[in-house]
Amino acid sequence: MALLVKGGTVVNADFTQRADVLVADGKVVAVGPDLEAPAGAEVIDAGGAYVMPGGIDPHTHMELPFMGTVASEDFYSGTTAGAVGGTTTIIDFVIPSPQQDLLDAYHTWRGWAGKAATDYSFHVAVTWWSDSVRAAMGTLVNELGVNSFKHFMAYKGAIMCDDEVLVNSFTRARELGALCTVHAENGELVAHLQQQLLAMGITGPEGHPQSRPSAVEGEAADRAIRIAQVLNVPLYIVHNSCIESLQAITRARNEGQRVFGEVLAGHLLVDDGVYRHNDWDYAAHHVMSPPFRPKAHQEALWRGLQAGMLQTTATDHCCFCTPQKRMGHNNFTQIPNGTGGVEDRMHVLWHHGVNSGRLTPSEFVAVTSTNAARIFNIYPRKGLIAPGADADIVIWDPARERTISKDSHHQKIDFNIFEGMVVKGINTVTIANGAVVYRDGDVRTVRGAGRYVDRPPFPSYYDAVKRAAEVNAPSAVTRTG
């Protein structure tokens, strides 16, 4: 059935206009004033509201097996919660175990994701190296629609990549036209500090941020950037939480390097005081990596987002309920790392970004949707309201308020890091693939309705990368003697 969104203000990353939006067969077919509704079309009145592209969360972990347990959020519940908050596409992570075949892991995650209610795609982590990994990367890119590979520089003894793995994987990604992403923390330093703190008798959640100071993130970010610079490969650094990593990205971008930065909604708004809370459960629910930082880091991250040094916002949505967190009750290194947020990202960013004057509505669309679509090469299919784009649309009421709470959220977790926050400006209608999946508190998601999104290699910025390689190619010196 056709759908007409009438009377709203269409907000894209590069322009805003008063217009109607006509949807049919899962696509936007027309954008303009005074459009006529086809016979039998559903008409949604968007008067007084903004009509924006559905959000893209480029960093989630649904059903993740991790630290001896499995994340409580599955692909159906997680994408449903995202849809309620205005997110219509997620990019999750396939994380093979050490020595596990990358293709086997990919197909396992594809099986789990078959229940997703909205569209999804995958980054694939490289957790070890061999000729088989090299071959699997080629299959993933050329046949299975993967164009980004994740590298953990932390979690020593498990999935951490050393520099040799980084060099091999980065080189292969460049050949394939794929984007390298990194979790930047120096795993050797983290492991050393963890043991030092435990020996001092510091076993509670307060030990977590003390074992992962901002310098370990800054060092790893700079090292990954320098490796990418030498190898001439684009780099995307996930969940930047501190001034040091932002400074590394800023320096690299000012020098002309193709480096992209992501920031989590939580890192923009939550400070490290949570780890000193008297309630162990409360403190443990904030254990994630990198940890929340002192307030000065948050202000720097906002400025980085405003300045364009950080391009995307995400959640690192990885939910563990209280009994799971208590696995590390006597040892903070055993607390499963992760927090929720896929339902709340867009609301808190609008409230603290647009309402504060930090972001314009168009900049909000850029950092919640369009920039991710461009970086991961699914634009203009995603991240845009224009004829031919997927009909992933949110209708946003800038005057309506909502109080965030674990008692009313749709996320499958018994805690919310934004508990009690009142946000002004909320999603009232979500349209995914042309179907209304949420409207004014009525959740209409369908299990399995989400589609896998192929992401082709060689996004547009690779043209400059290839040209730079030609210009700066090594050359020999011809000598007469």
Buried (B, 14 or more C-beta within 10 A) or exposed (E): EBBBBBBBBBBBBEEBBEBBBBBBEBBBBBBEEEBEBEEEBEEBEBEEBBBBBBBBBBBBBBBBEBBEBBBBBBBBBBBBBBBBBBBBBBBBBBBBEEEEBBBEBBEBBBEBBBBBBBBBBBBBBBBBBEEEBBEBBEEBBEEBBBBBBBBBBBBBEBBBBEEEBBBBBBBBBBEBBBBBBBBBBBBBBBBBBBEEBBEEEBBBBBBBBBBBBBEBBBBBBBBBBBBBBEBBBBBBBBBBBBBBBBBBBBBBBEEEBBBBBBBBBBBBBBBBEBBEBEEBBBBBBBBBBBBBBEEEBBEBBBBBBBEEBBBBBBBBBBBBBBEBBBBBBEEBBBBBBBBBBBBBBBBBBBBBBBEEEBBEBBBBBBBBBBBBBBBBBBBBBBBBBBBEBBBBBBBBBBEBEBEBEBEEBBBBBBBBBBBEBEBBBBBBBBBBBBBBBBBEEEBBBEBEBBBBBBBEBBBEBBEEBEEBEEEEEEEEEEEEE
